């Protein structure tokens, strides 16, 4: 099983604020997440995939 991350851990890893993560969840966008009871968790593999999908490769490379 992949490691599950808290909101705070994801905020630290991505540089996004907690309010941005929460706003994205309420709008149904952003990083995929799990809701376990009242707890929000992010799967490390989902985070990696999300970040990879945002990668921009400059045209000259």
Phi and psi in radians as a Rosetta constraint file:
Dihedral C 1 N 2 CA 2 C 2 CIRCULARHARMONIC -1.314 0.35
Dihedral N 2 CA 2 C 2 N 3 CIRCULARHARMONIC 2.696 0.35
Dihedral C 2 N 3 CA 3 C 3 CIRCULARHARMONIC -1.162 0.35
Dihedral N 3 CA 3 C 3 N 4 CIRCULARHARMONIC 2.403 0.35
Dihedral C 3 N 4 CA 4 C 4 CIRCULARHARMONIC -1.738 0.35
Dihedral N 4 CA 4 C 4 N 5 CIRCULARHARMONIC 2.334 0.35
Dihedral C 4 N 5 CA 5 C 5 CIRCULARHARMONIC -1.900 0.35
Dihedral N 5 CA 5 C 5 N 6 CIRCULARHARMONIC 2.585 0.35
Dihedral C 5 N 6 CA 6 C 6 CIRCULARHARMONIC -1.424 0.35
Dihedral N 6 CA 6 C 6 N 7 CIRCULARHARMONIC 2.952 0.35
Dihedral C 6 N 7 CA 7 C 7 CIRCULARHARMONIC -0.984 0.35
Dihedral N 7 CA 7 C 7 N 8 CIRCULARHARMONIC -0.770 0.35
Dihedral C 7 N 8 CA 8 C 8 CIRCULARHARMONIC -1.090 0.35
Dihedral N 8 CA 8 C 8 N 9 CIRCULARHARMONIC -0.725 0.35
Dihedral C 8 N 9 CA 9 C 9 CIRCULARHARMONIC -1.127 0.35
Dihedral N 9 CA 9 C 9 N 10 CIRCULARHARMONIC -0.738 0.35
Dihedral C 9 N 10 CA 10 C 10 CIRCULARHARMONIC -1.145 0.35
Dihedral N 10 CA 10 C 10 N 11 CIRCULARHARMONIC -0.710 0.35
Dihedral C 10 N 11 CA 11 C 11 CIRCULARHARMONIC -1.050 0.35
Dihedral N 11 CA 11 C 11 N 12 CIRCULARHARMONIC -0.767 0.35
Dihedral C 11 N 12 CA 12 C 12 CIRCULARHARMONIC -1.146 0.35
Dihedral N 12 CA 12 C 12 N 13 CIRCULARHARMONIC -0.730 0.35
Dihedral C 12 N 13 CA 13 C 13 CIRCULARHARMONIC -1.217 0.35
Dihedral N 13 CA 13 C 13 N 14 CIRCULARHARMONIC -0.596 0.35
Dihedral C 13 N 14 CA 14 C 14 CIRCULARHARMONIC -1.737 0.35
Dihedral N 14 CA 14 C 14 N 15 CIRCULARHARMONIC -0.344 0.35
Dihedral C 14 N 15 CA 15 C 15 CIRCULARHARMONIC 1.429 0.35
Dihedral N 15 CA 15 C 15 N 16 CIRCULARHARMONIC 0.095 0.35
Dihedral C 15 N 16 CA 16 C 16 CIRCULARHARMONIC -1.476 0.35
Dihedral N 16 CA 16 C 16 N 17 CIRCULARHARMONIC 2.597 0.35
Dihedral C 16 N 17 CA 17 C 17 CIRCULARHARMONIC -1.392 0.35
Dihedral N 17 CA 17 C 17 N 18 CIRCULARHARMONIC 2.782 0.35
Dihedral C 17 N 18 CA 18 C 18 CIRCULARHARMONIC -1.027 0.35
Dihedral N 18 CA 18 C 18 N 19 CIRCULARHARMONIC -0.682 0.35
Dihedral C 18 N 19 CA 19 C 19 CIRCULARHARMONIC -1.143 0.35
Dihedral N 19 CA 19 C 19 N 20 CIRCULARHARMONIC -0.606 0.35
Dihedral C 19 N 20 CA 20 C 20 CIRCULARHARMONIC -1.179 0.35
Dihedral N 20 CA 20 C 20 N 21 CIRCULARHARMONIC -0.784 0.35
Dihedral C 20 N 21 CA 21 C 21 CIRCULARHARMONIC -1.027 0.35
Dihedral N 21 CA 21 C 21 N 22 CIRCULARHARMONIC -0.768 0.35
Dihedral C 21 N 22 CA 22 C 22 CIRCULARHARMONIC -1.170 0.35
Dihedral N 22 CA 22 C 22 N 23 CIRCULARHARMONIC -0.730 0.35
Dihedral C 22 N 23 CA 23 C 23 CIRCULARHARMONIC -1.115 0.35
Dihedral N 23 CA 23 C 23 N 24 CIRCULARHARMONIC -0.750 0.35
Dihedral C 23 N 24 CA 24 C 24 CIRCULARHARMONIC -1.063 0.35
Dihedral N 24 CA 24 C 24 N 25 CIRCULARHARMONIC -0.736 0.35
Dihedral C 24 N 25 CA 25 C 25 CIRCULARHARMONIC -1.085 0.35
Dihedral N 25 CA 25 C 25 N 26 CIRCULARHARMONIC -0.742 0.35
Dihedral C 25 N 26 CA 26 C 26 CIRCULARHARMONIC -1.162 0.35
Dihedral N 26 CA 26 C 26 N 27 CIRCULARHARMONIC -0.472 0.35
Dihedral C 26 N 27 CA 27 C 27 CIRCULARHARMONIC -1.567 0.35
Dihedral N 27 CA 27 C 27 N 28 CIRCULARHARMONIC -0.054 0.35
Dihedral C 27 N 28 CA 28 C 28 CIRCULARHARMONIC 1.288 0.35
Dihedral N 28 CA 28 C 28 N 29 CIRCULARHARMONIC 0.509 0.35
Dihedral C 28 N 29 CA 29 C 29 CIRCULARHARMONIC -2.345 0.35
Dihedral N 29 CA 29 C 29 N 30 CIRCULARHARMONIC 3.129 0.35
Dihedral C 29 N 30 CA 30 C 30 CIRCULARHARMONIC 1.614 0.35
Dihedral N 30 CA 30 C 30 N 31 CIRCULARHARMONIC -2.637 0.35
Dihedral C 30 N 31 CA 31 C 31 CIRCULARHARMONIC -1.357 0.35
Dihedral N 31 CA 31 C 31 N 32 CIRCULARHARMONIC 2.299 0.35
Dihedral C 31 N 32 CA 32 C 32 CIRCULARHARMONIC -1.008 0.35
Dihedral N 32 CA 32 C 32 N 33 CIRCULARHARMONIC 2.551 0.35
Dihedral C 32 N 33 CA 33 C 33 CIRCULARHARMONIC -2.501 0.35
Dihedral N 33 CA 33 C 33 N 34 CIRCULARHARMONIC 2.899 0.35
Dihedral C 33 N 34 CA 34 C 34 CIRCULARHARMONIC -1.993 0.35
Dihedral N 34 CA 34 C 34 N 35 CIRCULARHARMONIC 2.503 0.35
Dihedral C 34 N 35 CA 35 C 35 CIRCULARHARMONIC -2.032 0.35
Dihedral N 35 CA 35 C 35 N 36 CIRCULARHARMONIC 1.966 0.35
Dihedral C 35 N 36 CA 36 C 36 CIRCULARHARMONIC -2.037 0.35
Dihedral N 36 CA 36 C 36 N 37 CIRCULARHARMONIC 1.771 0.35
Dihedral C 36 N 37 CA 37 C 37 CIRCULARHARMONIC 1.107 0.35
Dihedral N 37 CA 37 C 37 N 38 CIRCULARHARMONIC -2.150 0.35
Dihedral C 37 N 38 CA 38 C 38 CIRCULARHARMONIC -1.652 0.35
Dihedral N 38 CA 38 C 38 N 39 CIRCULARHARMONIC -0.087 0.35
Dihedral C 38 N 39 CA 39 C 39 CIRCULARHARMONIC -1.526 0.35
Dihedral N 39 CA 39 C 39 N 40 CIRCULARHARMONIC 2.385 0.35
Dihedral C 39 N 40 CA 40 C 40 CIRCULARHARMONIC -1.812 0.35
Dihedral N 40 CA 40 C 40 N 41 CIRCULARHARMONIC 2.274 0.35
Dihedral C 40 N 41 CA 41 C 41 CIRCULARHARMONIC -2.328 0.35
Dihedral N 41 CA 41 C 41 N 42 CIRCULARHARMONIC 2.594 0.35
Dihedral C 41 N 42 CA 42 C 42 CIRCULARHARMONIC -2.027 0.35
Dihedral N 42 CA 42 C 42 N 43 CIRCULARHARMONIC 2.334 0.35
Dihedral C 42 N 43 CA 43 C 43 CIRCULARHARMONIC -1.385 0.35
Dihedral N 43 CA 43 C 43 N 44 CIRCULARHARMONIC 2.294 0.35
Dihedral C 43 N 44 CA 44 C 44 CIRCULARHARMONIC -0.994 0.35
Dihedral N 44 CA 44 C 44 N 45 CIRCULARHARMONIC -0.712 0.35
Dihedral C 44 N 45 CA 45 C 45 CIRCULARHARMONIC -1.147 0.35
Dihedral N 45 CA 45 C 45 N 46 CIRCULARHARMONIC -0.700 0.35
Dihedral C 45 N 46 CA 46 C 46 CIRCULARHARMONIC -1.089 0.35
Dihedral N 46 CA 46 C 46 N 47 CIRCULARHARMONIC -0.710 0.35
Dihedral C 46 N 47 CA 47 C 47 CIRCULARHARMONIC -1.092 0.35
Dihedral N 47 CA 47 C 47 N 48 CIRCULARHARMONIC -0.814 0.35
Dihedral C 47 N 48 CA 48 C 48 CIRCULARHARMONIC -1.036 0.35
Dihedral N 48 CA 48 C 48 N 49 CIRCULARHARMONIC -0.784 0.35
Dihedral C 48 N 49 CA 49 C 49 CIRCULARHARMONIC -1.112 0.35
Dihedral N 49 CA 49 C 49 N 50 CIRCULARHARMONIC -0.725 0.35
Dihedral C 49 N 50 CA 50 C 50 CIRCULARHARMONIC -1.084 0.35
Dihedral N 50 CA 50 C 50 N 51 CIRCULARHARMONIC -0.819 0.35
Dihedral C 50 N 51 CA 51 C 51 CIRCULARHARMONIC -1.117 0.35
Dihedral N 51 CA 51 C 51 N 52 CIRCULARHARMONIC -0.686 0.35
Dihedral C 51 N 52 CA 52 C 52 CIRCULARHARMONIC -1.085 0.35
Dihedral N 52 CA 52 C 52 N 53 CIRCULARHARMONIC -0.653 0.35
Dihedral C 52 N 53 CA 53 C 53 CIRCULARHARMONIC -1.192 0.35
Dihedral N 53 CA 53 C 53 N 54 CIRCULARHARMONIC -0.325 0.35
Dihedral C 53 N 54 CA 54 C 54 CIRCULARHARMONIC -1.644 0.35
Dihedral N 54 CA 54 C 54 N 55 CIRCULARHARMONIC -0.028 0.35
Dihedral C 54 N 55 CA 55 C 55 CIRCULARHARMONIC -1.142 0.35
Dihedral N 55 CA 55 C 55 N 56 CIRCULARHARMONIC 2.352 0.35
Dihedral C 55 N 56 CA 56 C 56 CIRCULARHARMONIC -2.002 0.35
Dihedral N 56 CA 56 C 56 N 57 CIRCULARHARMONIC 2.159 0.35
Dihedral C 56 N 57 CA 57 C 57 CIRCULARHARMONIC -1.807 0.35
Dihedral N 57 CA 57 C 57 N 58 CIRCULARHARMONIC 2.075 0.35
Dihedral C 57 N 58 CA 58 C 58 CIRCULARHARMONIC -0.999 0.35
Dihedral N 58 CA 58 C 58 N 59 CIRCULARHARMONIC 2.558 0.35
Dihedral C 58 N 59 CA 59 C 59 CIRCULARHARMONIC -1.051 0.35
Dihedral N 59 CA 59 C 59 N 60 CIRCULARHARMONIC -0.556 0.35
Dihedral C 59 N 60 CA 60 C 60 CIRCULARHARMONIC -1.352 0.35
Dihedral N 60 CA 60 C 60 N 61 CIRCULARHARMONIC 0.007 0.35
